[in-house]
Amino acid sequence: MNINGQYFDGNGSNSQSAQLIYSDNNQNNIILNIEGTAHTPEKYLDFSDIKIESRLGHTPRNIHLPNNQLFTTIEHDKVDQLNKLNNGSIFSSIIHTLESHLILALFSLVFTALFIFSVVQYGIPKAAEIIASKLPYEDIGNHSLTILDETLFEPSILDTETQKHFIKVAKPYLDQYQDIGLKLNFRSGMPANALALPDGNIVFTDGFIELVEDDNEFISILLHEIGHIKNKHVVRRAIQGTTLTILTFFITGDLEIFDFAVAIPSLLMDLSYSRDFEREADLFSKKQMNSSNIDLIHFVNIMTRLENALQMKDNSNMASEEKETESSIPAFLSTHPLTEERLKLFSAS
């Protein structure tokens, strides 16, 4: 079997016509016959001396030889036969078959897209959940509150009696989860809010406490924050974000091109993960409220009051002409589910 092509000696870009000849009778099986010289030098090769690249459409096929030499040819069928004689893998022929048939190529594209979607939507969150479950609470996010105190928070200005009252209200619920070292804190320096830190610290801002009209409203949000810590949402989100970045690197091949077009899908997926964690914390709160015979309307009341307070603050910072054109943030760009969606959950039995 003779394969016609071009020979490159590895020392320059000039090529020479050549033949790659396979013979059963030759000890080395393969002869490289280079044409166009005063004499016709022949190089005797063995299968171990060559490396055949996979077939890619109708582009010239490269066969790598020792010492950076190269043989290229467009006689793909003969190269495939040579590869089979060498007990070559059928992988390259499968790739070529997929590339040569539109229906198979489209099927492969759809399969790949579904596979990536499944990994991102289900695989990464499940893996993060398993990894986070193996980490002890006391080793997660140490000094988080100290860092926030130095950068974001101010000391609480709530009077001592108010703080003692809510600490007393919270104690029975915090005591149920002594294994995760829960601790209640009060801070100012930011609008009405409540947040959970991975090391077990739960922070209520003064602005939030001022909105509370019933102790059960406070408890409903406290349980929500306990749900975040119990389920290690901060750690899981960090693991998922890191894994998503690594996956993007493997898909794109280079973090240097992690630009706007690449980063936006990753950001949207991270926001989706965040909304899922909020829903999980809401479900935790609802379940615990039902177990404690606390009417779910208390969560609805405090969330409605919080939403109104934040809207009033936003409106006070906007000029009148901006009010008319201001639109709400789309749901897919929010870190939390829409308040309406959350209230529906607590309105249902």
VODRENMAR-269817 format. One record per residue: x, y, z of N, C-alpha, C in turn. Coordinates in steps of 0.001 Angstrom, whole numbers, padded with zeros to 6 digits, always signed. Last residue first. Example, Ala and Ser with C-alpha at 12.3 -4.5 7.8 and 13.67 -1.06 7.14 Angstrom:
+012850-002250+007080+013670-001060+007140+012900+000030+007870;+013190-005690+007800+012300-004500+007800+013200-003300+007800;
END
This chain:
-050598+026092+053066-050481+025283+054281-049386+024239+054128;-049376+029164+051716-049930+027814+051538-049704+027016+052808;-048005+031311+052423-049463+031460+052434-050141+030115+052272;-045431+030691+052058-045874+030758+053445-047377+031008+053547;-045314+030774+049276-044917+029566+049959-045474+029536+051387;-045992+033402+048763-046923+032356+048360-046613+031045+049086;-043703+034716+049571-044922+034864+050386-045955+033803+050024;-041967+034053+047522-041681+033593+048878-042926+033666+049762;-043108+035349+045327-042954+033891+045310-042756+033355+046720;-042875+038015+046178-044210+037443+045919-044157+035918+045938;-040138+038380+046190-040852+038349+047463-042226+037726+047298;-038266+036270+044027-039161+037401+044197-039938+037257+045501;-035243+034899+045475-036491+034772+044715-037343+036020+044929;-032124+036709+045410-033244+036121+046141-034421+035887+045197;-030410+037887+043692-029841+036840+044550-030926+036117+045327;-031485+038548+040311-031596+038735+041751-030963+037579+042504;-031691+038158+037667-030527+038914+038116-030525+039123+039625;-034066+036932+037157-032871+036130+036934-031587+036856+037333;-035972+038952+037623-035833+037868+038595-034525+037105+038428;-034804+042302+037055-035357+041031+036579-035069+039911+037558;-035577+044951+039213-034535+044068+038727-035169+042771+038249;-038067+047297+038040-037541+046367+039021-036465+045488+038385;-037370+050536+036704-037984+049210+036616-037324+048296+037619;-037986+053942+036465-037293+052890+037205-038054+051570+037089;-039386+055957+035402-038749+055043+034462-038074+053872+035161;-040398+057418+037483-041332+057023+036443-040727+055981+035518;-038253+057995+039081-039280+057102+039602-040169+056561+038492;-036844+059896+037763-036312+058549+037746-037356+057541+038222;-038210+062205+038294-038239+061710+036932-037713+060294+036827;-037654+062488+041054-039018+062209+040619-039059+061667+039196;-034729+060650+042132-035386+061882+041681-036740+061521+041088;-034348+058512+044914-034501+058687+043476-035190+060015+043176;-034386+058003+047554-033076+058309+046980-033147+058549+045476;-036932+057263+048141-036463+058525+048715-035119+058944+048141;-037067+054764+046975-037799+055871+046370-037313+057218+046888;-035562+053243+048771-035107+053405+047396-035768+054611+046744;-037177+053426+051042-035812+053955+051085-035281+054198+049682;-039461+052126+050150-039556+053529+050560-038173+054171+050598;-038412+049585+049752-038920+050348+048610-039028+051830+048946;-037810+048855+052360-036721+048984+051390-037159+049779+050170;-040387+048795+053466-039372+049697+054019-038242+049919+053031;-041624+046790+051968-042127+048168+051903-041093+049160+052399;-040081+044578+052791-040132+044967+051381-040593+046406+051230;-040723+044514+055526-039336+044729+055088-039290+045199+053646;-043446+043940+055413-042993+045183+056035-041558+045527+055606;-043322+041415+054229-044049+042507+053566-043601+043850+054107;-041914+040037+056167-041329+040190+054838-042009+041304+054060;-043681+040142+058305-042385+040794+058440-041725+040993+057078;-045966+038737+057226-046069+040107+057734-044712+040804+057773;-044975+036201+056548-045552+037058+055512-045571+038513+055978;-044278+035279+059078-043232+035448+058056-043725+036385+056960;-046828+035226+060197-045811+036104+060785-044636+036320+059826;-048289+033292+058979-048584+034678+058607-047540+035634+059148;-047811+030850+060084-046951+031262+058967-047181+032711+058556;-047834+030513+063585-048619+030836+062391-047690+031391+061303;-046216+027893+065109-046167+029336+064853-046882+029612+063541;-045745+025272+066018-047107+025832+066030-047103+027358+065947;-043324+024183+065558-043455+024966+066795-044830+025621+066925;-043657+023042+063083-043351+022160+064215-043549+022863+065550;-044021+025342+061551-045134+024397+061698-044922+023477+062894;-041433+026360+061774-042565+027127+062299-043775+026213+062500;-039980+024412+060440-039753+024603+061874-040886+025403+062518;-040978+024714+057820-041096+023432+058509-040949+023596+060017;-040252+027373+057269-041660+026975+057270-041866+025680+058045;-037428+027194+057378-038158+028054+058314-039619+027630+058409;-036970+025468+055216-036530+025097+056565-037309+025891+057608;-037942+027016+053122-038603+025749+053439-038221+025259+054835;-036046+029080+053212-037469+029368+053451-038221+028097+053833;-033755+027677+052496-033836+028266+053840-035276+028618+054195;-034447+027044+049871-034197+025965+050819-034286+026475+052251;-034585+029596+048762-035793+028757+048795-035629+027631+049813;-031922+030311+049015-032944+031080+049722-034242+030282+049823;-030739+028477+047289-030418+028420+048715-031450+029191+049536;-031753+029362+044839-032098+028022+045319-031832+027887+046811;-030491+031830+044641-031946+031793+044794-032406+030426+045307;-027838+030933+044279-028192+031738+045448-029694+031705+045705;-027974+029651+041798-027650+028872+042990-028086+029623+044254;-028477+031928+040242-029482+030868+040317-029249+029989+041539;-026071+033246+040512-027277+033875+041059-028399+032851+041193;-024498+031425+039117-024229+031651+040534-025429+032304+041205;-025573+031704+036555-025697+030414+037243-025465+030576+038736;-024803+034331+036035-026231+033997+036090-026458+032661+036788;-022006+034039+036006-022647+034894+037003-024122+034537+037154;-021694+032412+033774-021262+031923+035089-021923+032726+036201;-022626+034117+031724-023340+032863+032040-022966+032310+033409;-020597+036236+032070-022019+036468+032291-022790+035173+032545;-018051+035317+031326-018354+035520+032738-019853+035654+033000;-017973+035244+028549-017842+033996+029283-018327+034154+030719;-018295+037901+027821-019161+036884+027206-019116+035570+027956;-016238+039186+029344-017655+039474+029563-018547+038349+029049;-013743+036593+029733-014183+037973+029592-015691+038069+029784;-011547+034675+029952-012719+034691+030840-013257+036122+030878;-009303+034315+028601-010442+034761+027800-011722+034740+028620;-007611+033352+030495-007356+034708+030010-008500+035223+029152;-008165+030735+030951-008823+031704+031825-008601+033136+031361;-008777+028460+028442-007867+029517+028867-008624+030520+029709;-010645+026571+027694-009234+026245+027537-008271+027289+028037;-013401+026467+027798-012779+027506+026974-011302+027249+026747;-013801+024175+029403-014562+024352+028166-013870+025336+027235;-012102+024477+031550-011955+023285+030728-012686+023431+029398;-013096+026919+032572-011710+026830+032086-011529+025625+031164;-015610+026144+033394-015493+027124+032308-014100+027090+031707;-014853+024492+035508-015547+023915+034356-015449+024846+033149;-013778+026420+037225-012910+025365+036695-013530+024733+035453;-016101+027896+037779-014969+028551+037140-014038+027525+036505;-017604+025937+039067-018114+026516+037825-016997+027206+037051;-016086+025553+041344-016224+024453+040393-016712+024965+039041;-016469+028044+042583-015129+027614+042186-015195+026520+041126;-019241+027973+043032-018649+029028+042222-017272+028650+041714;-019457+025728+044696-020107+025724+043390-019513+026789+042478;-018062+026632+046939-017595+025438+046223-018179+025414+044813;-019670+028806+047676-018259+029020+047348-017704+027852+046538;-022069+027503+048233-022028+028472+047134-020589+028745+046712;-021291+025953+050400-021712+025295+049168-021675+026256+047983;-020799+027973+052276-019715+027099+051836-020068+026426+050512;-023365+029071+052539-022242+029926+052141-021103+029078+051588;-024952+026855+053379-025163+027483+052083-023995+028334+051625;-025272+024829+055350-023946+025277+054889-024014+025949+053514;-027591+024163+056599-027364+023565+055280-026071+024039+054620;-027361+025716+058892-027535+024271+059017-027208+023570+057704;-027296+028301+057792-026113+027749+058461-026191+026230+058524;-029867+028564+056661-028669+028825+055853-027447+028154+056474;-031477+028027+058897-031507+027127+057746-030295+027311+056846;-031024+030280+060405-030509+028998+060905-030470+027983+059764;-032468+032056+058824-031012+032193+058896-030359+030922+059455;-035074+031084+059330-034562+031166+057949-033035+031218+057952;-035251+031516+062047-035238+030141+061547-034731+030077+060103;-035333+034314+062037-034238+033618+062722-034124+032188+062202;-037759+034730+060813-036545+035090+060076-035322+034426+060711;-039447+033775+062833-039568+033243+061474-038318+033538+060641;-038768+035335+065049-038438+033909+065046-038478+033345+063630;-039866+037825+064330-038425+037693+064527-038006+036227+064433;-042525+037080+064416-041958+037586+063164-040436+037450+063207;-042873+036459+067066-042916+035361+066100-042416+035791+064717;-042905+038932+068316-041740+038066+068491-041696+036936+067477;-043912+041672+066336-044310+040471+067067-043092+039551+067156;-042830+043674+064916-043969+044027+065767-044453+042846+066601;-039838+044827+063574-040511+043696+064202-041620+044175+065135;-038397+046984+062732-039579+046622+061950-040415+045539+062622;-036206+047101+064381-037199+048169+064510-038472+047874+063736;-034701+045011+063417-035361+044849+064720-036441+045910+064904;-033694+046219+061077-034618+045094+060988-035395+044931+062288;-032011+048197+062075-033145+048568+061225-034155+047460+061107;-030039+046744+063352-030972+047533+064162-032216+047890+063363;-029704+043460+061899-029393+044887+061977-030443+045606+062821;-028574+040412+063068-029759+041219+062782-029354+042687+062901;-026615+037634+062316-026608+039071+062548-027959+039669+062148;-025233+034762+063609-026411+035305+062934-026512+036773+063312;-022510+032572+063372-022996+033882+063800-024180+034320+062944;-021536+030262+062197-022615+030147+063173-023136+031457+063702;-019748+030551+060170-019205+030072+061446-020258+029992+062546;-021077+031669+057974-020826+030220+057984-020294+029674+059301;-023724+033869+058948-022330+033660+058589-021998+032177+058761;-026733+035271+057827-026087+034176+058536-024669+034021+058022;-028628+038295+058334-027756+037418+057563-027082+036397+058452;-031006+040776+057761-030558+039699+058639-029703+038777+057789;-031847+044283+057655-031412+043027+057054-031102+042009+058147;-032107+047646+056965-032770+046514+057607-032411+045217+056901;-028780+048912+055993-030247+048922+056091-030782+047662+056763;-025916+049305+058214-026508+048946+056933-028021+048881+057099;-025203+050076+060732-024282+050393+059646-024773+049995+058278;-025378+047706+063473-025929+048790+062658-024945+049031+061511;-026154+044524+064962-025227+045496+064390-026023+046598+063687;-026208+041737+067097-026923+042911+066609-025888+043928+066128;-026285+038127+067103-025566+039401+067156-026452+040518+066605;-026302+034837+068412-027068+035978+067914-026293+037275+068122;-024885+031811+067375-024766+032965+068261-025465+034153+067625;-024425+028265+067198-025137+029474+066803-024983+030579+067851;-022960+025723+066907-022444+026906+067590-023098+028216+067192;-023850+023353+065986-023281+024261+064981-022914+025614+065584;-024848+021994+068155-023731+021383+067435-023118+022311+066396;-027082+023289+069033-025830+023579+069730-024617+023027+068977;-029741+023698+068140-028652+023435+067201-027306+023800+067824;-031466+024381+070099-031770+023150+069357-030615+022744+068438;-030629+026855+070941-030214+025695+071735-030490+024379+071019;-031951+028549+069216-030506+028400+069067-030018+027151+069794;-034495+028319+070287-034265+027868+068913-032777+027690+068635;-034303+029394+072850-034800+028019+072671-034496+027455+071282;-033195+032103+072245-032448+031041+072926-033001+029634+072714;-034762+034147+071212-034032+033282+070278-033452+032046+070939;-035747+035463+073446-036693+034873+072490-035996+033844+071603;-033332+036355+074537-034165+035404+075282-035144+034700+074357;-032574+038137+072555-031677+037021+072875-032452+035930+073618;-034627+039964+072776-034563+039118+071581-033589+037958+071752;-034052+041061+075363-035353+040469+075052-035247+039520+073868;-031494+042108+075121-031717+040982+076033-033020+040273+075719;-032058+044225+073329-031156+043138+072939-031377+041904+073812;-033734+045779+074945-034220+045237+073675-033362+044066+073225;-032012+046455+077024-033213+045666+077309-033763+045037+076034;-030041+048048+075776-029685+046753+076357-030901+045863+076572;-031022+049546+072652-030833+049576+074102-030650+048155+074627;-029068+049611+069662-030262+049166+070379-030000+049212+071875;-026914+050177+068218-027338+051240+069130-028661+050890+069800;-024143+048068+067401-025579+048279+067542-025860+049415+068521;-021286+049219+065566-021899+048658+066779-023382+048980+066847;-021352+048614+062005-021095+049512+063128-021732+048861+064357;-019983+046742+059209-020885+046977+060325-020380+048081+061258;-017792+046754+057305-019185+047053+056951-020040+047488+058126;-015155+046284+058235-015386+046827+056891-016800+047329+056636;-014992+045220+060741-013936+046157+060339-014244+046853+059015;-017097+043473+060810-017075+044588+061766-016058+045643+061368;-016257+041640+058907-017393+042508+058595-017460+043695+059546;-014167+040420+060357-013873+041107+059094-015000+042075+058737;-015619+039304+062458-014560+040278+062736-014238+041098+061497;-017221+037475+061124-017850+038627+061753-016816+039710+062064;-015270+035601+060286-016095+036305+059305-016686+037574+059904;-013715+034012+061924-013382+035439+061874-014198+036210+060828;-014182+031065+059988-013762+031701+061225-013380+033159+060973;-015346+029472+057936-015574+030907+058004-015215+031562+059319;-015334+026443+059573-015847+027158+058408-016004+028647+058712;-014754+024894+061690-013633+025259+060832-014055+026105+059646;-017094+024242+062951-016185+025138+063653-015008+025595+062805;-018400+022417+061259-018874+023796+061342-017827+024720+061944;-016387+020291+059171-016945+020631+060488-017308+022104+060563;-017289+018952+056044-016524+019985+056732-017160+020301+058079;-018978+017267+054748-017820+016658+055400-016998+017662+056199;-020815+018846+053503-021286+018036+054634-020137+017396+055396;-019415+019875+051353-019675+020744+052508-020099+019945+053731;-019486+017638+049618-018205+018141+050138-018419+018972+051395;-022248+017437+049122-021519+016316+049723-020218+016789+050350;-022791+019929+047951-023505+019517+049169-022754+018400+049891;-021195+019810+045684-020920+020822+046705-021584+020458+048023;-022503+017760+044295-021120+017565+044727-020754+018550+045834;-024939+019045+043810-024904+017827+044619-023506+017558+045136;-024159+021267+042187-024789+021460+043502-024732+020224+044387;-022997+019764+039954-022188+020659+040788-022859+020920+042136;-025291+018262+038947-024047+017641+039395-023240+018500+040343;-027368+020100+038237-027564+019068+039257-026249+018515+039826;-026496+022138+036530-027754+022274+037254-027881+021295+038418;-024054+021271+035447-024146+022574+036103-025374+022657+037011;-024722+018730+034426-023608+018878+035363-023745+020169+036157;-026818+019394+032707-027057+018489+033836-025963+018614+034886;-025477+021027+030849-026578+021572+031647-026823+020712+032886;-023726+019147+029750-023178+020287+030485-024246+020899+031380;-025662+017451+028550-024727+016927+029554-024161+018056+030406;-026890+019131+026726-027677+018562+027825-026782+018035+028938;-024690+019645+025044-025348+020746+025742-026152+020241+026935;-024165+017049+024097-023148+017778+024865-023770+018903+025674;-026564+016530+022718-026160+015671+023837-025145+016393+024721;-026436+018503+020723-027529+018524+021699-027160+017707+022931;-024121+017627+019391-024179+018974+019954-025251+019063+021034;-024879+015094+018555-023752+015222+019475-023764+016582+020158;-026936+015823+016788-027240+014993+017955-026135+015126+018998;-025429+017186+014881-026439+017911+015654-026817+017145+016915;-023883+015021+013954-023220+016187+014535-024196+016995+015395;-025850+013355+012925-025048+012888+014053-024350+014049+014749;-026731+015043+010862-027673+014610+011908-026911+014146+013150;-024394+015361+009276-025035+016500+009912-025929+016084+011070;-021451+013630+009259-022900+013472+009140-023601+014549+009963;-018804+014062+009813-019202+013956+008404-020700+013853+008206;-018374+013991+012503-018149+015265+011803-018705+015242+010379;-018871+011321+013067-019729+012346+013663-019603+013659+012906;-016741+010175+011644-018128+009847+011290-019088+010900+011821;-014560+011215+013078-014754+011595+011678-016186+011313+011227;-014956+009928+015526-014974+011389+015455-015238+011842+014026;-014603+007280+014691-015893+007704+015256-016037+009210+015162;-011958+007321+013951-012963+007092+012914-014352+007475+013405;-010743+007754+016433-010616+008774+015391-011648+008590+014299;-011401+005367+017802-011903+006657+018272-011865+007700+017172;-010414+002958+017272-011512+003364+016387-012027+004752+016765;-006849+002751+017395-008139+002953+018051-009189+003378+017049;-004941+000364+015452-005254+001695+015959-006643+001764+016549;-003483-001803+014565-004444-001999+015662-004810-000666+016301;-002188-001188+012323-001421-000969+013553-002296-001190+014781;-004138-001468+010525-003079-002488+010508-002221-002396+011766;-005480+000875+011043-006100-000389+011446-005071-001517+011481;-003734+002687+009886-003992+002769+011326-004601+001469+011843;-003941+001972+007233-002651+001828+007912-002835+001831+009430;-006592+002722+006814-006206+001313+006677-004890+001050+007403;-006343+005466+007163-007208+004708+008083-006871+003220+008020;-004734+006031+005001-004181+006246+006340-005006+005474+007368;-006540+005484+002967-005341+004651+003081-004704+004798+004466;-008395+007500+003431-008817+006104+003532-007617+005174+003697;-006942+009901+002985-007398+009530+004327-007762+008055+004461;-004876+011375+001438-005396+010034+001163-005833+009397+002479;-003582+013642+001867-005039+013774+001832-005690+012422+001509;-000773+014044+004102-001443+013453+002954-002937+013710+003031;+002511+014566+005415+001106+014958+005312+000510+014380+004041;+004979+013910+007760+004430+013470+006470+002954+013839+006460;+007794+015251+009421+006344+015201+009248+006002+014734+007847;+010196+015227+012109+009832+015110+010709+008325+014878+010602;+011133+015261+014699+010291+016379+014252+009990+016351+012755;+012349+012737+015098+013171+013941+014916+012393+015094+014282;+009974+010458+013462+011029+010797+014443+011748+012093+014085;+006766+011816+012356+007894+010903+012255+008954+011279+013276;+003261+012050+012177+004501+012520+012791+005551+011419+012767;+001108+012805+009795+001735+011626+010382+003104+012060+010894;-001877+014544+009229-000480+014596+009651-000059+013257+010234;-003954+015137+006473-003696+014296+007638-002209+014338+007963;-005696+018033+005360-004570+017093+005249-004290+016391+006574;-009296+017961+005750-008009+018635+005897-006886+017613+005815;-011822+017010+005704-011000+016753+004524-009668+017482+004601;-012310+016059+009054-012923+016460+007792-012052+016050+006612;-009759+014828+010490-010569+016022+010704-011096+016505+009365;-008464+011980+012115-009011+012547+010883-009911+013726+011215;-005693+012207+014355-007086+011881+014059-007529+012588+012783;-002303+011342+013378-003308+012230+013971-004709+011798+013553;-000046+008852+014135-001064+009272+013173-002114+010126+013873;+003282+008564+014503+002088+008921+015258+001075+009514+014280;+005958+006150+014305+005028+007127+013727+003849+007376+014669;+007468+004172+015394+008157+005419+015046+007200+006503+014566;+006017+001904+015699+006328+002632+016935+006991+003976+016660;+006024+000855+013163+004814+001528+013641+005085+002347+014905;+009215+001768+011746+008319+000810+012384+007089+001562+012869;+010945+002523+008705+010285+002873+009958+009461+001705+010481;+013515+003604+006695+012778+002434+007156+012243+002707+008567;+013743+005779+004067+013826+005670+005519+012946+004502+005940;+015644+006302+001178+014525+005619+001813+014782+005519+003305;+016448+008574-001385+016713+008012-000061+015455+007381+000512;+017249+008462-004421+015972+008344-003731+016205+007712-002370;+019385+010974-005706+019104+009577-005432+017794+009537-004616;+018746+013558-006146+019589+012850-007102+019472+011350-006914;+015205+014004-005406+016630+014143-005109+017430+013329-006107;+012487+013522-005690+013019+014813-006083+014470+015032-005711;+011055+011728-002818+011344+011954-004237+012058+013289-004431;+011422+009339-000348+011418+010775-000615+011864+011008-002047;+009686+006920+001213+010417+007135-000037+010305+008604-000417;+009633+005107+004010+009387+006483+003590+010280+006742+002384;+008129+002040+004751+009248+002700+004065+008812+004108+003690;+007292-000264+007277+006988+001002+006618+008262+001586+006001;+008271-002861+008213+006885-002647+007779+006670-001404+006929;+010750-003706+008834+010261-002551+009584+008867-002120+009152;+010985-005822+007067+011169-006063+008498+010596-004942+009338;+008572-006306+004522+009682-005530+005075+009758-005716+006579;+006327-007625+003812+007573-008360+003667+008760-007636+004297;+004233-005941+003990+004275-007048+004944+005630-007745+004939;+004614-002490+003723+004895-003785+003134+004957-004839+004223;+003705+000770+002844+003571-000313+003820+003786-001637+003115;+005190+003834+002275+004895+002518+001710+004819+001496+002836;+004677+007031+001489+004784+006185+002676+004290+004811+002240;+006455+009229-000613+005511+008128-000467+005778+007413+000846;+006642+012732-001474+007136+011498-000886+006030+010459-000877;+007860+015952-002296+006933+014856-002559+007524+013565-002026;+008829+018157+000283+009188+017337-000868+008120+016264-001051;+008790+021552+001550+008354+020154+001529+008830+019467+000259;+009986+024029+003801+009926+023455+002453+009551+021980+002536;+010391+024989+006312+008995+024891+005874+008857+024301+004475;+012844+023119+008275+012343+024266+007541+010926+024021+007086;+013464+020832+009588+014433+021932+009670+013969+023187+008948;+011697+018803+009127+011771+019323+010493+012737+020473+010664;+011252+017911+006560+012383+017322+007287+012542+017849+008710;+008231+016808+005268+008928+017945+005874+010031+017383+006769;+006610+015552+002395+007530+015278+003501+008201+016574+003955;+003338+014761+001236+004444+015701+001318+005271+015408+002570;+002090+011828-000510+001953+013034+000298+003169+013914+000234;+000580+008612-000971+001272+009782-001517+001038+011000-000643;+001063+005428+000054+000343+006643+000427+001153+007830-000067;+000676+002106-001013+001439+003345-001133+000547+004532-000787;+000849-001197+000000+000000+000000+000000+000881+001243+000000;
END
